[in-house]
Amino acid sequence: MAAGGTSIAPYLITASATLAGVLITAAFAEYREQRRSREERQRERDRVTEERWKWLRQERRQAYAALVHLGFQIAATLTEAASRLHDRKDPKGALELWTRLDELQDAIHAQVADVQLVGGQAVITAAHTLRRSARRTAGLLSQSVDAAKKRSDDGTASDGLSQRIRLLYGATNDLVEAATEDLRVSLEAGSEGERTPAR
């Protein structure tokens, strides 16, 4: 007991309680700040991920559409060449489309490479099938023209072209189905599921 009979214990208890309150408040404030920082970082990661996913969907949509367009173009061009050769008996007119077919082959090859960079696996598989179907299409036209010139009855001369046309349309339609499904799934998945483009 201090002089005059006054105890300092109540003051010590009060001071200790105040200090404890301050420490608890500070610790809670630090906890809240850390939690807020974590939540902000998570929101930023989610935002960046979602932006990247939106970009990837857009890139896929554009790459798929371009390849589908080329697939239908080469099929239609070869159909026109076959018509000139066999229906109109115009081999020279058919050969006028050789350069266009050759250009489309190269364009398909390049576009498949673009699809492979960003596309889903099923679409990449369909894209490679289309590329194989389009390979040497211009050369096939040349062979068919040469064969038609040597025949008076060219009833079988169109077999190679007809088969290639069917392959091209079939491969392109398969690509359309694969691309449509891939875009549907990616749209539904949103920020979940597979985010890395297949290679």
HELIX and SHEET records of a PDB file:
HELIX    1   1 ALA A    3  GLY A    5  5                                   3    
HELIX    2   2 ALA A    9  ALA A   82  1                                  74    
HELIX    3   3 SER A   83  ASP A   87  3                                   5    
HELIX    4   4 PRO A   91  LEU A   95  1                                   5    
HELIX    5   5 TRP A   98  VAL A  118  1                                  21    
HELIX    6   6 GLN A  121  ALA A  134  1                                  14    
HELIX    7   7 THR A  137  LYS A  149  1                                  13    
HELIX    8   8 ASP A  159  ALA A  189  1                                  31    
END                                                                             
